Amino acid sequence: MTHDHDLVLRPTEAQMAAALAPPPGRTGGDLVVETLRSLGATTVFGIPGQHALAVFDAVGRSDLRLITLRVENNAGFAADAYGRLTGEATPLLLSTGPGALTALPALAEAAAASAPVLAISSQVPSAGLGGGRRGHLHELRDQAASFRDVVKSVHTARTQSQIPSVIAEAWESALTAPHGPVWVEIPEDVLRAETVLPQVTGVDATPHELAPRPELTALAAHWLQNASRPVIIAGGGVIRSDAAGKLRQLAERLDAPVVTTFGGKGAFPWTHPLSLQSWLEDRHMTDFLEDADVLLVVGSGLGELSSNYHTFFPGGRVVQIEADLGKLESNHPALGIHADARLALQALLETVDRREDPHAATRVQLVLAEIGGRLAAQDLGLEQQLLTSIRSALSPRSPSFWDMTILSYWAWSAFDARHPNTMHSAQGAGGLGYAFPAALGACVAEPDTPVLAVSGDGGAMYSIAELATARQHDLDVTWLIVDDGGYGILREYMTDAYGRPTATELTRPDFVALAASFGIPAATTTPASLTADLKQSLSTPGPSVLVLPATLRMFAPTHL
């Protein structure tokens, strides 16, 4: 009798030849590169450092595309965006100690946004591992410990034979729902030494599917089908699992209104009769959601930004579909379904019957009108005009990346993303400097599509070195910098809370002249000319910068 688990794939003639006669001069760095190529990687991001030179040497002799940035954190943001847009595990190559640690904020954002970044770092030579304190350059007592509470999983290869399996294990972890960044480290001497191992050709790292339990989806379908006022909250998990189409089918079958979280922008059509858009930071929306007798939450943990700063308390039953086990019922009691959003929505579609509600669209119109009325009373025409101008200039499928700045906070609620997976921000971890380097990663992922980055002048200074990267790789990115002379949102927060701002006013460069010094076209724009200027910049190949001097205001909060 033959069992399936007894079957072993026989090597091909090409694999036999490669094993018997590997190219001379290969190192542990080549094993890293060969494993990445075997897994399907085509592009890597990173910055070389002394301990990682063997890996970069191997990359230089391979057909991998290498995108080098100027700061490790920015390289991490670029890899994050590449992973978000392609859905692929994206290698980020780092060097020991300071280089690795500099990437921590980017990996924290990737973790919060479930972006599949595969960080591969060198380590001190093997003899220095384990806290031996031998005084190696870049030595840390426990480098992996710095990342363990940030990334999804940590992996270490201590010998060359371990490299392919360790990287494959990390790759699989990064792409198994929920996606997330992973950490691999390999000692310098293991990377640098010549290897007698054959070329890596047969690595498998198929991610596991996270299917829902049928008894849970059956109960959820029963609740939804018999609900009087069902509502759906669609989070970033819908985007990551490519489930926007299934979400729309379910909403239309149930006649259930849908609001998207800031990470779920584009998951549901903005102008659909059932669309509540993204107005989660509004008390009218909070009241509407609390009134639902069954609330279906898909791909969201209902965290601070998705719950109007934890002032939202559901009044009915809650069904929560979430791939991240730690987020199930983390904020509210619910029927928790630990599953990938796409698979869970498909299960509901196979179970739930048609439910009709002739008043659902009217209820949506009423709450959106209430929100519009509240905004109209606050003299916020400039902010809304700017978003309209950006939307008019940006093609529907062009990706946009938004830094932590007032215009971005407006965009979270008020910008029509048009399509899934086209609007991204650092709202997961909330660090400054995300937009421009992330947009560079998007340019690499979608080379024929213009990409927009939006920053404030404060956040722009975190990323200014990457103007050199944009020029070096000739990437089709337009960077809109809204210049209000400081950290505008912190100025507003401090003035409201303490009567005056402190440390929010900034000396900054002439951004137009600075961009020009990198050979990048740049100009100052105005609210009146923004649409035309953006259209011209986005349609011109290569990088460009637009600077918009403007002081913006946020709409009044409703959670205080």
Sequence and secondary structure as in RCSB ss.txt:
>XXXX:A:sequence
MTHDHDLVLRPTEAQMAAALAPPPGRTGGDLVVETLRSLGATTVFGIPGQHALAVFDAVGRSDLRLITLRVENNA
GFAADAYGRLTGEATPLLLSTGPGALTALPALAEAAAASAPVLAISSQVPSAGLGGGRRGHLHELRDQAASFRDV
VKSVHTARTQSQIPSVIAEAWESALTAPHGPVWVEIPEDVLRAETVLPQVTGVDATPHELAPRPELTALAAHWLQ
NASRPVIIAGGGVIRSDAAGKLRQLAERLDAPVVTTFGGKGAFPWTHPLSLQSWLEDRHMTDFLEDADVLLVVGS
GLGELSSNYHTFFPGGRVVQIEADLGKLESNHPALGIHADARLALQALLETVDRREDPHAATRVQLVLAEIGGRL
AAQDLGLEQQLLTSIRSALSPRSPSFWDMTILSYWAWSAFDARHPNTMHSAQGAGGLGYAFPAALGACVAEPDTP
VLAVSGDGGAMYSIAELATARQHDLDVTWLIVDDGGYGILREYMTDAYGRPTATELTRPDFVALAASFGIPAATT
TPASLTADLKQSLSTPGPSVLVLPATLRMFAPTHL
>XXXX:A:secstr
   GGG      HHHHHHHHS  TT BHHHHHHHHHHHHT  EEEE   GGGHHHHHHHHTSS EEEE SSHHHH
HHHHHHHHHHH S EEEEE TTHHHHHTHHHHHHHHHHT  EEEEEEES GGGTTT     TT  S TTHHHHTT
SSEEEE  SGGGHHHHHHHHHHHHHSSS   EEEEEEHHHHHSB  S                HHHHHHHHHHHH
T SSEEEEE HHHHHTT HHHHHHHHHHHT  EEE GGGTTSS TTSTTB TT TTSHHHHHHHHT SEEEEES 
   TGGGTTTT   SSEEEEEESSGGGTTSSS  EEEES HHHHHHHHHTT      TTHHHHHHHHHHHHHHHH
HTT  HHHHHHHHHHHHHS TT  EEE SSHHHHHHHHH    STT EEESTTT  TT HHHHHHHHHHHSTTS 
EEEEEEHHHHHHHGGGHHHHHHTT  EEEEEEE SB HHHHHHHHHHHSS SS B     HHHHHHHTT  EEE 
 TTTHHHHHHHHHHSSS EEEEEE        S  
